Amino acid sequence: MARSIGLNAVAKEAGMTPEALYKALSESDPPLSTLLAVVKALGLQLYVKPRVSSGCG
């Protein structure tokens, strides 16, 4: 989705440089703050809900 909008536009909206955004999203475990900034820049919302379990943990 970031590619269709444009990496530069997403980075700017997220308050990052395109290089920093690319590096952060290339990591196997980017910071949550980066992910939230990108989600917001894309005009999306992130929801957390309890998972449905079949008994244990």
Distance bins in CASP14 RR format, pairs under 12 A and 6 or more apart:
PFRMAT RR
TARGET T0000
AUTHOR 0000-0000-0000
RMODE 2
METHOD distances of the structure
MODEL  1
1 7 0 0 0 0 0 1 0 0 0 0 0
1 9 0 0 0 0 0 1 0 0 0 0 0
1 10 0 0 0 0 1 0 0 0 0 0 0
1 25 0 0 0 0 0 1 0 0 0 0 0
1 38 0 0 0 0 1 0 0 0 0 0 0
1 39 0 0 0 0 0 1 0 0 0 0 0
1 41 0 0 0 0 0 1 0 0 0 0 0
1 42 1 0 1 0 0 0 0 0 0 0 0
1 43 0 0 0 0 1 0 0 0 0 0 0
1 44 0 0 0 0 1 0 0 0 0 0 0
2 8 0 0 0 0 0 1 0 0 0 0 0
2 9 0 0 0 0 1 0 0 0 0 0 0
2 10 1 0 1 0 0 0 0 0 0 0 0
2 11 0 0 0 0 1 0 0 0 0 0 0
2 12 0 0 0 0 0 1 0 0 0 0 0
2 13 0 0 0 0 0 1 0 0 0 0 0
2 14 0 0 0 0 1 0 0 0 0 0 0
2 16 0 0 0 0 0 1 0 0 0 0 0
2 18 0 0 0 0 0 1 0 0 0 0 0
2 21 0 0 0 0 1 0 0 0 0 0 0
2 22 0 0 0 0 1 0 0 0 0 0 0
2 24 0 0 0 0 0 1 0 0 0 0 0
2 25 1 0 0 1 0 0 0 0 0 0 0
2 35 0 0 0 0 0 1 0 0 0 0 0
2 37 0 0 0 0 0 1 0 0 0 0 0
2 38 1 0 0 1 0 0 0 0 0 0 0
2 39 0 0 0 0 0 1 0 0 0 0 0
2 41 0 0 0 0 1 0 0 0 0 0 0
2 42 1 0 0 1 0 0 0 0 0 0 0
2 43 0 0 0 0 0 1 0 0 0 0 0
2 44 0 0 0 0 0 1 0 0 0 0 0
3 9 0 0 0 0 0 1 0 0 0 0 0
3 10 0 0 0 0 1 0 0 0 0 0 0
3 18 0 0 0 0 0 1 0 0 0 0 0
3 21 0 0 0 0 0 1 0 0 0 0 0
3 22 0 0 0 0 0 1 0 0 0 0 0
3 25 0 0 0 0 0 1 0 0 0 0 0
3 42 0 0 0 0 0 1 0 0 0 0 0
4 10 0 0 0 0 1 0 0 0 0 0 0
4 42 0 0 0 0 1 0 0 0 0 0 0
5 11 0 0 0 0 0 1 0 0 0 0 0
5 12 0 0 0 0 0 1 0 0 0 0 0
5 13 0 0 0 0 1 0 0 0 0 0 0
5 14 0 0 0 0 0 1 0 0 0 0 0
5 21 0 0 0 0 0 1 0 0 0 0 0
5 38 0 0 0 0 0 1 0 0 0 0 0
5 41 0 0 0 0 1 0 0 0 0 0 0
5 42 1 0 0 1 0 0 0 0 0 0 0
5 43 0 0 0 0 1 0 0 0 0 0 0
5 44 0 0 0 0 0 1 0 0 0 0 0
6 12 0 0 0 0 1 0 0 0 0 0 0
6 13 0 0 0 0 0 1 0 0 0 0 0
6 14 0 0 0 0 0 1 0 0 0 0 0
6 18 0 0 0 0 1 0 0 0 0 0 0
6 21 0 0 0 0 0 1 0 0 0 0 0
6 22 0 0 0 0 0 1 0 0 0 0 0
6 38 0 0 0 0 0 1 0 0 0 0 0
6 41 0 0 0 0 0 1 0 0 0 0 0
6 42 0 0 0 0 0 1 0 0 0 0 0
7 13 0 0 0 0 0 1 0 0 0 0 0
7 14 0 0 0 0 0 1 0 0 0 0 0
7 16 0 0 0 0 0 1 0 0 0 0 0
7 17 0 0 0 0 0 1 0 0 0 0 0
7 18 1 0 1 0 0 0 0 0 0 0 0
7 19 0 0 0 0 1 0 0 0 0 0 0
7 20 0 0 0 0 0 1 0 0 0 0 0
7 21 1 0 0 1 0 0 0 0 0 0 0
7 22 1 0 0 1 0 0 0 0 0 0 0
7 23 0 0 0 0 0 1 0 0 0 0 0
7 24 0 0 0 0 0 1 0 0 0 0 0
7 25 0 0 0 0 1 0 0 0 0 0 0
7 26 0 0 0 0 0 1 0 0 0 0 0
7 38 0 0 0 0 0 1 0 0 0 0 0
7 41 0 0 0 0 0 1 0 0 0 0 0
7 42 0 0 0 0 0 1 0 0 0 0 0
8 14 0 0 0 0 0 1 0 0 0 0 0
8 15 0 0 0 0 0 1 0 0 0 0 0
8 16 0 0 0 0 0 1 0 0 0 0 0
8 17 0 0 0 0 1 0 0 0 0 0 0
8 18 1 0 1 0 0 0 0 0 0 0 0
8 19 0 0 0 0 0 1 0 0 0 0 0
8 20 0 0 0 0 0 1 0 0 0 0 0
8 21 0 0 0 0 1 0 0 0 0 0 0
8 22 0 0 0 0 0 1 0 0 0 0 0
8 41 0 0 0 0 0 1 0 0 0 0 0
9 15 0 0 0 0 0 1 0 0 0 0 0
9 16 0 0 0 0 0 1 0 0 0 0 0
9 18 0 0 0 0 1 0 0 0 0 0 0
9 21 0 0 0 0 0 1 0 0 0 0 0
9 38 0 0 0 0 0 1 0 0 0 0 0
9 41 0 0 0 0 1 0 0 0 0 0 0
9 42 0 0 0 0 1 0 0 0 0 0 0
9 43 0 0 0 0 0 1 0 0 0 0 0
10 16 0 0 0 0 1 0 0 0 0 0 0
10 17 0 0 0 0 0 1 0 0 0 0 0
10 18 0 0 0 0 1 0 0 0 0 0 0
10 20 0 0 0 0 0 1 0 0 0 0 0
10 21 1 0 0 1 0 0 0 0 0 0 0
10 22 0 0 0 0 0 1 0 0 0 0 0
10 24 0 0 0 0 0 1 0 0 0 0 0
10 25 0 0 0 0 1 0 0 0 0 0 0
10 34 0 0 0 0 0 1 0 0 0 0 0
10 37 0 0 0 0 1 0 0 0 0 0 0
10 38 1 0 0 1 0 0 0 0 0 0 0
10 39 0 0 0 0 0 1 0 0 0 0 0
10 40 0 0 0 0 0 1 0 0 0 0 0
10 41 1 0 1 0 0 0 0 0 0 0 0
10 42 1 0 0 1 0 0 0 0 0 0 0
10 43 0 0 0 0 1 0 0 0 0 0 0
10 44 0 0 0 0 0 1 0 0 0 0 0
11 17 1 0 0 1 0 0 0 0 0 0 0
11 18 1 0 1 0 0 0 0 0 0 0 0
11 19 0 0 0 0 1 0 0 0 0 0 0
11 20 1 0 0 1 0 0 0 0 0 0 0
11 21 1 0 1 0 0 0 0 0 0 0 0
11 22 0 0 0 0 1 0 0 0 0 0 0
11 23 0 0 0 0 0 1 0 0 0 0 0
11 24 0 0 0 0 1 0 0 0 0 0 0
11 25 0 0 0 0 0 1 0 0 0 0 0
11 34 0 0 0 0 0 1 0 0 0 0 0
11 37 0 0 0 0 1 0 0 0 0 0 0
11 38 0 0 0 0 1 0 0 0 0 0 0
11 41 1 0 0 1 0 0 0 0 0 0 0
11 42 0 0 0 0 0 1 0 0 0 0 0
12 18 0 0 0 0 1 0 0 0 0 0 0
12 20 0 0 0 0 0 1 0 0 0 0 0
12 21 0 0 0 0 1 0 0 0 0 0 0
12 37 0 0 0 0 0 1 0 0 0 0 0
12 38 0 0 0 0 0 1 0 0 0 0 0
12 41 0 0 0 0 1 0 0 0 0 0 0
13 21 0 0 0 0 0 1 0 0 0 0 0
13 37 0 0 0 0 1 0 0 0 0 0 0
13 38 0 0 0 0 1 0 0 0 0 0 0
13 39 0 0 0 0 0 1 0 0 0 0 0
13 40 1 0 0 1 0 0 0 0 0 0 0
13 41 1 1 0 0 0 0 0 0 0 0 0
13 42 0 0 0 0 1 0 0 0 0 0 0
13 43 0 0 0 0 1 0 0 0 0 0 0
13 44 0 0 0 0 0 1 0 0 0 0 0
14 20 0 0 0 0 1 0 0 0 0 0 0
14 21 1 0 0 1 0 0 0 0 0 0 0
14 22 0 0 0 0 0 1 0 0 0 0 0
14 24 0 0 0 0 1 0 0 0 0 0 0
14 25 0 0 0 0 0 1 0 0 0 0 0
14 30 0 0 0 0 0 1 0 0 0 0 0
14 31 0 0 0 0 0 1 0 0 0 0 0
14 33 0 0 0 0 1 0 0 0 0 0 0
14 34 1 0 0 1 0 0 0 0 0 0 0
14 35 0 0 0 0 1 0 0 0 0 0 0
14 36 0 0 0 0 1 0 0 0 0 0 0
14 37 1 0 1 0 0 0 0 0 0 0 0
14 38 1 0 1 0 0 0 0 0 0 0 0
14 39 0 0 0 0 1 0 0 0 0 0 0
14 40 1 0 0 1 0 0 0 0 0 0 0
14 41 1 0 1 0 0 0 0 0 0 0 0
14 42 0 0 0 0 1 0 0 0 0 0 0
14 43 0 0 0 0 0 1 0 0 0 0 0
14 44 0 0 0 0 0 1 0 0 0 0 0
15 21 0 0 0 0 1 0 0 0 0 0 0
15 24 0 0 0 0 0 1 0 0 0 0 0
15 33 0 0 0 0 0 1 0 0 0 0 0
15 34 0 0 0 0 0 1 0 0 0 0 0
15 36 0 0 0 0 0 1 0 0 0 0 0
15 37 1 0 0 1 0 0 0 0 0 0 0
15 38 0 0 0 0 1 0 0 0 0 0 0
15 40 0 0 0 0 0 1 0 0 0 0 0
15 41 1 0 0 1 0 0 0 0 0 0 0
16 22 0 0 0 0 1 0 0 0 0 0 0
16 23 0 0 0 0 1 0 0 0 0 0 0
16 24 1 0 0 1 0 0 0 0 0 0 0
16 25 0 0 0 0 0 1 0 0 0 0 0
16 30 0 0 0 0 0 1 0 0 0 0 0
16 31 0 0 0 0 0 1 0 0 0 0 0
16 33 0 0 0 0 0 1 0 0 0 0 0
16 34 1 0 0 1 0 0 0 0 0 0 0
16 35 0 0 0 0 0 1 0 0 0 0 0
16 37 1 0 0 1 0 0 0 0 0 0 0
16 38 0 0 0 0 1 0 0 0 0 0 0
16 40 0 0 0 0 0 1 0 0 0 0 0
16 41 0 0 0 0 1 0 0 0 0 0 0
17 23 0 0 0 0 1 0 0 0 0 0 0
17 24 0 0 0 0 0 1 0 0 0 0 0
18 24 0 0 0 0 0 1 0 0 0 0 0
18 25 0 0 0 0 0 1 0 0 0 0 0
19 25 0 0 0 0 0 1 0 0 0 0 0
19 26 0 0 0 0 0 1 0 0 0 0 0
20 26 0 0 0 0 0 1 0 0 0 0 0
20 27 0 0 0 0 0 1 0 0 0 0 0
20 30 0 0 0 0 0 1 0 0 0 0 0
20 31 0 0 0 0 0 1 0 0 0 0 0
20 34 0 0 0 0 1 0 0 0 0 0 0
20 37 0 0 0 0 0 1 0 0 0 0 0
20 38 0 0 0 0 0 1 0 0 0 0 0
21 27 0 0 0 0 0 1 0 0 0 0 0
21 30 0 0 0 0 1 0 0 0 0 0 0
21 31 0 0 0 0 0 1 0 0 0 0 0
21 34 1 0 0 1 0 0 0 0 0 0 0
21 35 0 0 0 0 0 1 0 0 0 0 0
21 37 0 0 0 0 1 0 0 0 0 0 0
21 38 1 0 0 1 0 0 0 0 0 0 0
21 41 0 0 0 0 1 0 0 0 0 0 0
21 42 0 0 0 0 0 1 0 0 0 0 0
22 30 0 0 0 0 0 1 0 0 0 0 0
22 34 0 0 0 0 0 1 0 0 0 0 0
22 38 0 0 0 0 0 1 0 0 0 0 0
23 30 0 0 0 0 1 0 0 0 0 0 0
23 31 0 0 0 0 0 1 0 0 0 0 0
23 34 0 0 0 0 1 0 0 0 0 0 0
24 30 1 0 1 0 0 0 0 0 0 0 0
24 31 1 0 0 1 0 0 0 0 0 0 0
24 32 0 0 0 0 0 1 0 0 0 0 0
24 33 0 0 0 0 1 0 0 0 0 0 0
24 34 1 0 1 0 0 0 0 0 0 0 0
24 35 0 0 0 0 1 0 0 0 0 0 0
24 36 0 0 0 0 0 1 0 0 0 0 0
24 37 0 0 0 0 1 0 0 0 0 0 0
24 38 0 0 0 0 1 0 0 0 0 0 0
25 31 0 0 0 0 0 1 0 0 0 0 0
25 34 1 0 0 1 0 0 0 0 0 0 0
25 35 0 0 0 0 1 0 0 0 0 0 0
25 37 0 0 0 0 0 1 0 0 0 0 0
25 38 1 0 0 1 0 0 0 0 0 0 0
25 39 0 0 0 0 0 1 0 0 0 0 0
25 41 0 0 0 0 0 1 0 0 0 0 0
25 42 0 0 0 0 0 1 0 0 0 0 0
26 34 0 0 0 0 0 1 0 0 0 0 0
27 34 0 0 0 0 1 0 0 0 0 0 0
27 35 0 0 0 0 0 1 0 0 0 0 0
29 35 0 0 0 0 0 1 0 0 0 0 0
30 36 0 0 0 0 0 1 0 0 0 0 0
30 37 0 0 0 0 0 1 0 0 0 0 0
30 38 0 0 0 0 1 0 0 0 0 0 0
30 39 0 0 0 0 0 1 0 0 0 0 0
31 37 0 0 0 0 1 0 0 0 0 0 0
31 38 0 0 0 0 0 1 0 0 0 0 0
32 38 0 0 0 0 0 1 0 0 0 0 0
32 39 0 0 0 0 0 1 0 0 0 0 0
32 46 0 0 0 0 1 0 0 0 0 0 0
32 48 0 0 0 0 0 1 0 0 0 0 0
33 39 0 0 0 0 0 1 0 0 0 0 0
33 40 0 0 0 0 0 1 0 0 0 0 0
34 40 0 0 0 0 0 1 0 0 0 0 0
34 41 0 0 0 0 0 1 0 0 0 0 0
35 41 0 0 0 0 0 1 0 0 0 0 0
35 42 0 0 0 0 0 1 0 0 0 0 0
35 44 0 0 0 0 0 1 0 0 0 0 0
35 46 1 0 0 1 0 0 0 0 0 0 0
36 42 0 0 0 0 0 1 0 0 0 0 0
36 43 0 0 0 0 0 1 0 0 0 0 0
36 44 0 0 0 0 0 1 0 0 0 0 0
36 45 0 0 0 0 0 1 0 0 0 0 0
36 46 1 0 0 1 0 0 0 0 0 0 0
36 48 0 0 0 0 0 1 0 0 0 0 0
37 43 0 0 0 0 0 1 0 0 0 0 0
37 44 0 0 0 0 0 1 0 0 0 0 0
37 46 0 0 0 0 0 1 0 0 0 0 0
38 44 0 0 0 0 1 0 0 0 0 0 0
38 46 0 0 0 0 0 1 0 0 0 0 0
39 45 1 0 0 1 0 0 0 0 0 0 0
39 46 1 0 1 0 0 0 0 0 0 0 0
39 47 0 0 0 0 0 1 0 0 0 0 0
40 46 0 0 0 0 1 0 0 0 0 0 0
50 57 0 0 0 0 0 1 0 0 0 0 0
51 57 0 0 0 0 1 0 0 0 0 0 0
END
